[in-house]
Amino acid sequence: MTTVLLTGFEPFAGDATNPSGDAVRAAEKRWTGAERLIVDVLPVAFDAAGTRLRQLLDEHRPDVVIATGLAGGRAQVTPERVAINLADARIPDNDGAQPVDRPVVEGGPTAYFSTLPVKAIAAALNSAGIPAAVSHSAGTFVCNYVMFTALDAVEPGVRAGFVHVPSARESAPEGAASLPLDDIVRAVEVIVRTALDVKDDAAIPGGTLH
């Protein structure tokens, strides 16, 4: 049976919730696919998140890995195209760690490209009425760390990548970019289904000018 590993993150920096963690748990409850869906909520901490992710990969041997996280300030769901081998934290993680100019994987490659069909995912989300666009930077915080770790650790042939989601409207500060939590849950469902069904990414424009 095909196995999908789907992760979100716990709340961070004093927030009561994290829409990525909330959405993957909700998607787990609504899952009706024939594939096995494994869901986990990762700590927002560099070393702990990397360790937990590697444990999940070893335990479940997934065929597809989709990690999600919050990008506060973004108004769209953004599948990430590139993970870089750099941990450079502007603020401490939930464990108080604040690495500066540290590689995610010592001796690893400079970067990895997502092996998910990122353009097809963005197109499918937009077709479902959920604003989306391909992103070319997952940052240098724990989200990028998890994406790089996943791509470094998976077995050959396993598809892996990361998707950022906006804040949930129900808990976002007034006036902040956000989407209703149910739209974020629907987005996660579309992302999983597209990653399973689309083998070759869409050959459509998805770049940026800056």
C-alpha positions in Angstrom: 0.0 0.0 0.0 1.2 3.5 -0.8 2.1 5.4 2.3 2.0 9.2 2.7 3.8 11.0 5.6 2.1 14.3 6.2 3.5 16.7 8.9 2.6 20.1 10.4 4.1 22.0 13.3 3.2 22.8 16.9 2.4 26.3 18.0 5.4 28.7 18.1 6.4 31.9 19.8 3.5 32.0 22.2 0.8 31.4 19.6 -2.1 29.3 20.9 -2.4 27.3 17.6 -0.5 26.6 14.4 -2.7 26.2 11.3 -0.3 23.7 9.8 -0.6 21.3 12.7 -4.4 21.9 13.0 -4.9 21.3 9.3 -3.0 18.1 9.0 -4.8 16.7 12.0 -8.2 17.7 10.4 -7.1 16.2 7.1 -6.3 12.9 8.9 -9.8 12.7 10.3 -11.3 13.4 6.8 -9.1 11.1 4.9 -10.9 8.6 2.7 -8.1 7.7 0.2 -7.0 4.2 -0.5 -3.5 5.1 0.5 -2.2 4.9 4.1 -1.9 8.5 5.6 0.5 8.9 8.5 0.2 12.3 10.2 2.5 13.9 12.8 2.9 17.3 14.3 6.6 18.3 14.6 8.2 20.5 17.3 9.3 23.9 16.1 12.9 23.2 17.1 15.8 22.5 14.7 17.3 19.4 16.2 14.1 17.9 17.7 12.2 18.3 14.4 15.0 16.7 12.4 15.3 13.8 14.8 11.5 13.2 14.8 11.3 13.4 11.1 14.1 10.8 10.6 12.3 8.5 13.1 9.1 8.8 11.2 10.9 8.0 7.9 12.6 5.0 9.4 9.4 3.7 11.0 6.9 4.1 8.1 9.1 4.0 5.0 6.7 6.4 3.1 6.4 6.7 -0.6 5.5 10.5 -0.4 6.6 13.0 2.2 4.7 16.3 2.5 5.7 18.6 5.3 3.7 21.8 6.0 4.4 24.9 8.1 3.1 28.4 8.7 4.3 31.4 6.7 2.8 34.3 8.6 2.2 37.3 6.3 1.7 35.2 3.2 -1.8 35.3 1.7 -1.3 32.2 -0.5 -0.6 28.5 0.0 3.0 28.2 -1.3 4.6 24.9 -2.3 8.3 25.3 -1.8 10.7 24.6 -4.7 14.1 24.8 -3.0 15.6 23.9 0.4 19.1 25.2 1.2 21.7 23.6 3.5 21.7 26.5 5.9 20.2 27.0 9.4 20.4 30.7 10.2 17.8 31.7 12.8 16.8 35.3 13.3 14.9 34.2 16.5 15.3 31.2 18.8 13.2 28.1 18.2 10.9 26.6 20.8 13.9 24.9 22.5 15.8 28.2 22.7 18.3 27.2 20.0 19.4 29.9 17.6 21.9 28.4 15.1 23.8 30.9 13.0 25.3 30.0 9.6 25.2 26.3 10.4 24.6 23.6 7.8 21.5 21.5 8.1 23.6 18.4 7.0 27.3 18.7 7.5 29.0 17.9 4.1 25.6 17.8 2.3 24.8 19.5 -1.0 24.2 23.2 -1.1 20.5 22.7 -1.9 17.8 20.3 -2.9 14.9 20.8 -5.2 11.5 19.5 -4.1 10.5 16.3 -5.8 6.8 17.1 -5.4 5.0 18.4 -8.5 5.0 22.0 -7.1 3.6 23.7 -10.2 0.8 21.2 -10.5 0.0 21.6 -6.8 -0.2 25.3 -7.1 -2.4 25.0 -10.2 -4.7 22.5 -8.5 -5.1 24.7 -5.5 -6.0 27.7 -7.6 -8.5 25.6 -9.6 -10.1 24.7 -6.2 -10.5 28.3 -5.4 -7.6 28.4 -2.9 -5.0 31.1 -3.7 -1.6 29.5 -4.3 1.8 30.1 -5.9 5.1 28.4 -6.2 7.7 29.8 -3.7 11.4 29.6 -4.3 12.6 30.2 -0.7 11.6 28.2 2.4 13.7 30.6 4.5 16.4 29.5 6.9 14.4 28.6 9.9 12.9 25.2 11.0 10.6 24.9 7.9 13.6 24.9 5.6 15.5 22.6 8.0 12.7 20.0 7.8 12.4 20.3 4.1 16.2 19.8 3.6 16.3 17.0 6.1 13.4 15.2 4.4 15.0 15.4 0.9 18.4 14.3 2.3 17.0 11.4 4.3 14.4 9.8 2.0 15.2 6.7 0.1 15.7 6.9 -3.7 12.4 7.3 -5.6 10.5 8.8 -2.6 8.9 12.1 -3.4 9.3 14.8 -0.8 8.8 18.5 -0.3 7.3 21.3 1.8 4.3 23.6 1.6 3.8 26.8 3.6 0.3 27.8 4.6 -1.0 31.2 5.7 -2.3 32.1 9.1 -5.8 30.8 9.9 -8.4 33.6 9.8 -9.9 32.4 13.0 -6.8 33.1 15.0 -4.8 35.6 12.9 -4.4 39.2 14.1 -6.9 41.6 12.7 -6.0 42.7 9.2 -3.3 40.1 8.8 -3.0 38.0 5.6 -4.9 34.7 6.3 -7.3 32.0 5.0 -10.1 30.3 6.8 -8.9 27.2 8.5 -11.3 25.0 6.5 -9.6 26.3 3.3 -6.2 25.4 4.7 -7.5 21.9 5.4 -8.9 21.6 1.9 -5.6 22.8 0.6 -3.8 20.0 2.4 -6.2 17.5 0.9 -5.6 18.8 -2.6 -1.8 18.8 -2.0 -1.8 15.2 -0.9 -4.0 14.1 -3.8 -2.0 16.0 -6.4 1.3 14.6 -5.1 -0.1 11.1 -5.4 -1.8 11.5 -8.8 0.6 13.7 -10.8 3.8 12.0 -11.7 5.3 14.7 -14.0 5.1 18.3 -12.9 3.2 20.8 -15.1 5.3 22.7 -17.6 3.8 26.1 -16.9 5.4 29.4 -15.8 6.0 29.5 -12.1 9.1 31.7 -11.7 9.5 35.1 -10.1 11.3 38.3 -11.1 12.7 39.0 -7.6 
